[in-house]
Amino acid sequence: MPWNLGGMEWVILAIVALLVFGGSRLASAGKNAGKAIREFKEETAAIKAGVNPAETTPEPDGLVHDAEIVEPDKKPGQQA
């Protein structure tokens, strides 16, 4: 099955997608796709430059690692 779509076929596909998914879902899907492509380009550029991408991206605030978790001292039957 050939996938040679002309201009009119793309217009029909866009109209059907708009009717099925709605405008807000398509807008958010496009935004997420653009974000993913941008992150991919940044990571590949960092790899080509020889930089470890994990070292260049800052860690988000409030992230708790397993070693930092401290269990509270409580007696049996006591509520937290």
N, C-alpha and C positions, 0 to 999 in steps of 0.2 A: 504494500500500500504506500504510494508516494505521499510525502508530506510537503509538497510544493504548494504552499498556501499563498494565494494572491491577496491583494488589498481588501477586496470585498469579503473574503472568507475571514480575515482578521477582524473586520468590523462586526461581522455576524457573531463570531466567537466572543468578542468583547461585550456585545449587547446581551448575549445569553449568560455570560459570567456575571454581569451586573444584575440581571434579573434573578439569578439563582442565589448569589451570595450577598448582594446588597452593596451599596457604596461604601459604608463604613468598614466592612470586613475587607473589601478589596484595597481600601486605602491603608489599613493597618498591615495587610499582607505585603503591599508594596514597600511600606516603610521598613518592615522587618527584613525583607529581601535586600533592600539597599544597605541596611545596617550589617547584614551578614556578608555581603560582598565587600563592603568597606573594611571590615575586620579581616577578611581573608586576604585582601590586598596588603594590609598593614603587616600581617603575619608573614606572608611570602616575601615582602620587601625586607623584613627583619632577618629572615632566614638567609636570603641572598647576601645581605650585608654581613652575615656571620655573627649576628647578635642573638642571644637567647631571648625570645619574646617573653618568656615568663619573668625574666629579670627586669624588663623594661616597663611592664604594666604594673601600676601601683595596686596594692592590696586594698580592697574596700574597707572602710571603717566599720567597726563592730563585728568583724569576722572572728569567730572563736574557733581555735584549734582544739583538737582532742587533748593535748597536754595542758591546756589552760582551764579545763572544766574542773571545778572544785565542787564536790558534793557537800551540802550543808550538814552540820552536825545536828541530828535530831534524835530524840528518844522514841522508842516504839510507842505508838498510839498518839503521838504528837503530830498535829497538822502543820503543814508548812506555812 
